[in-house]
Amino acid sequence: MGRAVTLVLTHPFDPTADYVVMELNRRGAPVFRCDPGQFPQRLTVAARLDGSEGAGAGWVGGLHLPERHVSLADVGCVYYRRPTGFDLPAGMSEQVRRWSANEARMGVGGVLAALPRWLNHPVDIGRAEYKPVQLTHARVCGLRVPATLVTNDPAEARAFVGEAGRAVYKPFTPTGITEAGSHRVTFTTPITVADVDESIRLTAHLIQAWVDKAYEVRLTVADDTLLAARIDTSSEAAAADWRADYDAVTYTPLPEVPDTVRDGVRALLGRLRLRFGTLDFIVSPDGAWWFLEVNPNGQWAWIEDATGLPITAAITDALMREDM
């Protein structure tokens, strides 16, 4: 058998995945890129589990596109990026479409989920995306975490903000809202007691105590490689959330990560069963690192472009490891 194939699961126009595919090609490592969302119209799946005594434990078969295919037995590691929803034929009723999508998810998704090596497994990504889960494990792992409230109770929110003195509201998800043809994203927003009204009852809100910033850090981790970038801002909007004003942000490679942070991050990713993650920290004026969040499937190409940090190489190294 030749070198193991890296299976890259993402949509066709994912420029971040392009970095990794090109690096695998540069190293002469076999790679099969496909979007599970192309099932069933372009992607065909056939997988068999042999019921005879002494048969191997894994599924036998492969993924087939019109122009190429890959054997499941040849897959070494799966890189889960940004696959799309299943491309079901037109003309289905809504109920049939919903049933077919669920069958595809459980069938195709189940066969893929049974593959042994991932960066990261979608089940682990899904669990780690819960911010209360992240914050719980981060604190257990010795990382500093701002005081946090999750609530839809205005009285609790007012009491928390009053005790904190300064606080911020953060959405749980980055997706934003599209209405009347326009899209808006809610960024981290400083709030006072006066900002808390009855509308908070409508859904869950995450509120954290404000932490003074000297600067922020984006830390990208792939297995044992930690690559840090310092983020400095020059506008009020960027100071609250640097994503709100990219023109006011500068990035600088950060050569050192404190040992306590390094150990805490490794422990956190271990508890979350993640081999890859992008983590955000505030560094306060006294030099303390405060954990904000970990994105188990975060974007990273932009920070490599801005800083020259070898993130592509680190991810490719992780995908090609044979001991995980």
C-alpha positions as CSV (number, residue, x, y, z in Angstrom):
1,M,0.0,0.0,0.0
2,G,1.2,3.5,-0.8
3,R,1.1,6.6,1.3
4,A,-2.2,7.3,3.1
5,V,-4.6,9.7,1.4
6,T,-5.7,12.9,3.2
7,L,-9.4,13.3,2.7
8,V,-10.4,17.0,2.7
9,L,-14.1,17.6,3.3
10,T,-15.1,21.1,2.2
11,H,-17.0,23.1,-0.3
12,P,-15.4,23.7,-3.7
13,F,-14.6,27.4,-3.1
14,D,-12.9,27.2,0.3
15,P,-9.6,29.2,-0.2
16,T,-8.3,28.2,3.3
17,A,-8.5,24.5,2.3
18,D,-6.6,25.4,-0.9
19,Y,-3.5,26.2,1.3
20,V,-3.4,22.7,2.7
21,V,-4.2,20.9,-0.5
22,M,-1.4,22.8,-2.3
23,E,1.0,22.0,0.5
24,L,0.1,18.3,0.4
25,N,0.6,18.4,-3.4
26,R,4.0,20.1,-2.9
27,R,5.1,17.3,-0.5
28,G,3.9,14.6,-3.0
29,A,1.3,13.4,-0.5
30,P,-2.0,12.0,-2.0
31,V,-5.1,14.0,-1.3
32,F,-8.8,13.6,-2.2
33,R,-10.9,16.7,-1.8
34,C,-14.6,16.5,-2.0
35,D,-17.8,18.1,-0.6
36,P,-20.2,15.6,1.0
37,G,-22.8,18.1,0.0
38,Q,-22.4,16.8,-3.6
39,F,-24.2,13.6,-2.5
40,P,-26.3,12.2,-4.1
41,Q,-26.2,13.9,-7.4
42,R,-22.4,13.9,-8.1
43,L,-21.0,12.0,-5.1
44,T,-21.7,8.2,-4.9
45,V,-20.9,6.3,-1.7
46,A,-20.7,2.5,-1.4
47,A,-19.4,1.0,1.8
48,R,-19.7,-2.6,3.1
49,L,-19.1,-4.0,6.5
50,D,-18.2,-7.7,6.2
51,G,-20.3,-9.9,8.5
52,S,-18.0,-13.0,8.2
53,E,-16.0,-14.2,11.2
54,G,-12.5,-12.7,11.3
55,A,-13.3,-9.9,8.9
56,G,-11.6,-6.5,9.4
57,A,-13.4,-4.0,11.6
58,G,-13.6,-1.2,9.1
59,W,-15.9,-0.3,6.3
60,V,-14.8,-1.4,2.8
61,G,-15.7,0.7,-0.2
62,G,-15.2,4.3,-1.3
63,L,-16.3,7.7,-2.4
64,H,-16.9,8.2,-6.1
65,L,-17.1,11.4,-8.1
66,P,-17.5,11.3,-11.9
67,E,-13.8,12.1,-12.5
68,R,-12.1,10.3,-9.5
69,H,-12.6,8.1,-6.5
70,V,-10.9,7.2,-3.2
71,S,-11.0,3.9,-1.2
72,L,-12.0,4.2,2.4
73,A,-9.1,1.8,3.3
74,D,-6.6,4.3,1.8
75,V,-7.7,7.3,3.9
76,G,-5.2,8.2,6.6
77,C,-6.7,11.4,8.1
78,V,-9.8,13.5,7.4
79,Y,-9.6,17.3,7.4
80,Y,-13.0,18.6,8.2
81,R,-13.4,22.2,6.9
82,R,-16.7,23.6,5.5
83,P,-18.8,21.0,3.7
84,T,-22.2,22.1,2.5
85,G,-25.7,20.6,2.8
86,F,-26.7,17.6,0.7
87,D,-27.6,18.4,-2.9
88,L,-31.0,16.6,-3.2
89,P,-32.8,16.5,-6.5
90,A,-35.4,19.1,-7.2
91,G,-39.1,18.3,-7.1
92,M,-39.1,16.6,-3.7
93,S,-41.9,17.5,-1.3
94,E,-40.7,19.2,1.8
95,Q,-41.3,16.1,3.9
96,V,-39.5,13.8,1.5
97,R,-36.6,16.3,1.3
98,R,-36.3,16.4,5.1
99,W,-36.4,12.6,5.4
100,S,-33.8,12.2,2.6
101,A,-31.5,14.7,4.1
102,N,-31.6,12.9,7.5
103,E,-31.0,9.6,5.8
104,A,-28.0,11.0,3.9
105,R,-26.7,12.5,7.1
106,M,-27.0,9.3,9.1
107,G,-25.8,7.1,6.2
108,V,-23.0,9.0,4.4
109,G,-22.1,11.0,7.6
110,G,-22.1,7.7,9.6
111,V,-19.7,6.0,7.2
112,L,-17.4,9.0,7.2
113,A,-17.6,9.4,11.0
114,A,-16.4,5.8,11.4
115,L,-13.1,6.7,9.8
116,P,-10.5,6.6,12.7
117,R,-8.4,9.8,12.3
118,W,-9.7,13.4,12.0
119,L,-8.6,17.0,12.3
120,N,-11.1,17.5,13.9
121,H,-14.0,15.0,14.2
122,P,-17.3,16.8,13.5
123,V,-18.8,15.3,16.7
124,D,-16.0,16.8,18.7
125,I,-16.3,20.1,16.8
126,G,-20.0,20.3,17.6
127,R,-19.5,19.7,21.3
128,A,-16.6,22.1,21.6
129,E,-18.6,24.9,19.9
130,Y,-20.8,25.3,23.1
131,K,-19.1,28.3,24.8
132,P,-20.3,27.2,28.3
133,V,-18.5,23.9,27.7
134,Q,-15.3,25.7,26.6
135,L,-15.3,28.0,29.5
136,T,-15.9,25.2,32.0
137,H,-13.0,23.2,30.7
138,A,-10.7,26.2,30.3
139,R,-11.1,27.1,34.0
140,V,-10.5,23.5,35.1
141,C,-7.3,23.5,33.0
142,G,-5.9,26.5,34.8
143,L,-6.6,29.2,32.3
144,R,-7.9,32.6,33.5
145,V,-11.6,33.1,32.4
146,P,-13.6,36.3,32.9
147,A,-16.6,36.2,35.2
148,T,-19.5,35.1,32.9
149,L,-23.3,35.0,33.0
150,V,-25.6,33.1,30.8
151,T,-29.2,34.2,31.2
152,N,-32.5,35.5,29.8
153,D,-33.4,37.1,33.1
154,P,-33.1,40.9,33.0
155,A,-32.8,41.2,36.8
156,E,-29.9,38.7,36.9
157,A,-28.2,40.6,34.0
158,R,-28.6,43.9,35.7
159,A,-27.2,42.6,38.9
160,F,-24.2,41.0,37.1
161,V,-23.4,44.1,35.1
162,G,-23.7,46.2,38.2
163,E,-21.3,44.0,40.1
164,A,-18.8,43.9,37.3
165,G,-18.8,47.7,36.7
166,R,-17.9,47.2,33.1
167,A,-19.2,44.3,31.0
168,V,-19.7,43.1,27.4
169,Y,-22.4,41.1,25.6
170,K,-21.2,38.4,23.2
171,P,-23.3,36.3,20.9
172,F,-23.0,32.5,21.1
173,T,-22.7,32.1,17.4
174,P,-21.0,34.2,14.6
175,T,-23.6,33.6,12.0
176,G,-25.4,36.9,12.1
177,I,-28.9,37.8,10.8
178,T,-30.1,38.4,7.2
179,E,-33.2,40.5,6.8
180,A,-34.6,42.6,4.0
181,G,-31.6,41.7,1.8
182,S,-29.0,42.9,4.3
183,H,-26.8,41.0,6.6
184,R,-25.6,42.1,10.0
185,V,-23.3,40.5,12.5
186,T,-23.4,41.3,16.2
187,F,-19.9,41.8,17.6
188,T,-18.8,42.0,21.2
189,T,-20.6,45.0,22.6
190,P,-19.8,46.9,25.8
191,I,-22.9,47.3,28.0
192,T,-24.0,49.1,31.1
193,V,-26.9,48.4,33.5
194,A,-29.0,50.9,31.5
195,D,-28.6,48.7,28.3
196,V,-30.3,45.7,30.0
197,D,-34.1,45.8,29.2
198,E,-36.9,43.3,28.9
199,S,-35.8,42.1,25.4
200,I,-33.2,40.0,27.1
201,R,-36.0,37.6,27.9
202,L,-36.3,36.6,24.2
203,T,-33.3,34.3,24.1
204,A,-30.1,33.3,25.9
205,H,-27.4,35.9,26.4
206,L,-23.7,35.6,27.3
207,I,-22.4,38.5,29.4
208,Q,-18.8,38.8,30.7
209,A,-17.0,41.1,32.9
210,W,-14.8,43.6,31.0
211,V,-11.0,42.8,31.1
212,D,-8.6,45.7,30.4
213,K,-6.5,45.0,27.3
214,A,-2.8,45.7,26.6
215,Y,-3.4,43.6,23.4
216,E,-5.1,40.5,22.2
217,V,-3.7,37.2,20.9
218,R,-4.9,34.7,18.3
219,L,-3.3,31.4,19.1
220,T,-3.5,28.7,16.4
221,V,-2.8,25.1,17.5
222,A,-2.3,22.0,15.5
223,D,-1.3,19.0,17.6
224,D,1.9,20.1,19.5
225,T,2.5,23.2,17.5
226,L,1.3,26.5,19.0
227,L,1.6,29.6,16.8
228,A,0.7,33.0,18.3
229,A,0.0,36.4,16.8
230,R,-0.3,39.6,18.8
231,I,-3.3,41.8,17.8
232,D,-3.2,45.6,18.4
233,T,-6.0,47.9,17.6
234,S,-6.3,51.7,17.0
235,S,-10.1,52.3,17.0
236,E,-12.8,52.2,19.7
237,A,-14.8,49.6,17.7
238,A,-11.7,47.3,17.2
239,A,-10.8,47.7,20.9
240,A,-14.1,46.1,21.8
241,D,-14.0,43.5,19.0
242,W,-11.2,43.6,16.4
243,R,-13.4,41.9,13.8
244,A,-15.5,45.1,13.8
245,D,-12.8,47.2,12.2
246,Y,-10.1,45.3,10.3
247,D,-8.6,48.5,9.0
248,A,-7.6,49.4,12.6
249,V,-5.9,46.1,13.4
250,T,-2.2,45.1,13.1
251,Y,-0.8,41.6,13.6
252,T,2.6,40.7,14.8
253,P,4.1,37.2,15.4
254,L,4.5,36.5,19.1
255,P,7.5,34.2,19.7
256,E,6.7,33.1,23.2
257,V,3.6,31.8,24.9
258,P,3.8,31.6,28.7
259,D,4.3,28.0,30.0
260,T,1.2,28.1,32.1
261,V,-0.9,29.2,29.1
262,R,0.8,26.6,26.9
263,D,0.1,23.8,29.4
264,G,-3.5,25.0,29.9
265,V,-4.2,25.1,26.2
266,R,-2.9,21.6,25.6
267,A,-4.9,20.3,28.5
268,L,-8.0,22.1,27.2
269,L,-7.7,20.8,23.7
270,G,-7.1,17.3,25.2
271,R,-10.3,17.5,27.2
272,L,-12.3,18.7,24.2
273,R,-10.7,16.0,22.0
274,L,-9.4,18.6,19.5
275,R,-6.2,18.3,17.5
276,F,-6.7,21.8,16.0
277,G,-8.1,25.0,17.3
278,T,-7.9,28.8,17.1
279,L,-8.0,30.4,20.5
280,D,-8.5,34.0,21.4
281,F,-7.0,35.7,24.5
282,I,-6.8,39.1,26.1
283,V,-3.5,40.1,27.6
284,S,-4.1,42.6,30.4
285,P,-1.7,45.4,31.2
286,D,-0.2,43.3,34.0
287,G,0.7,40.6,31.4
288,A,-2.0,38.1,32.4
289,W,-3.6,36.0,29.6
290,W,-7.4,35.7,29.8
291,F,-9.1,33.0,27.8
292,L,-12.0,34.1,25.6
293,E,-12.9,31.2,23.4
294,V,-11.6,28.4,21.2
295,N,-13.0,27.8,17.7
296,P,-12.6,24.1,16.8
297,N,-12.9,24.8,13.1
298,G,-11.7,28.4,12.9
299,Q,-10.3,30.3,9.9
300,W,-6.6,30.8,9.9
301,A,-5.3,31.6,6.4
302,W,-5.7,35.3,6.9
303,I,-3.4,35.3,10.0
304,E,-0.8,33.3,8.1
305,D,-0.9,35.8,5.3
306,A,-0.6,38.7,7.8
307,T,2.2,37.3,9.9
308,G,4.0,34.6,8.0
309,L,3.3,32.1,10.7
310,P,3.7,28.6,9.2
311,I,0.2,27.4,10.0
312,T,-0.3,25.6,6.7
313,A,2.8,23.5,7.4
314,A,1.7,22.7,10.9
315,I,-1.7,21.5,9.8
316,T,-0.2,19.5,7.0
317,D,2.3,17.9,9.4
318,A,-0.7,17.0,11.7
319,L,-2.6,15.5,8.8
320,M,0.3,13.4,7.7
321,R,1.1,11.9,11.1
322,E,0.7,8.2,11.4
323,D,0.7,7.9,15.2
324,M,-2.6,9.6,15.9
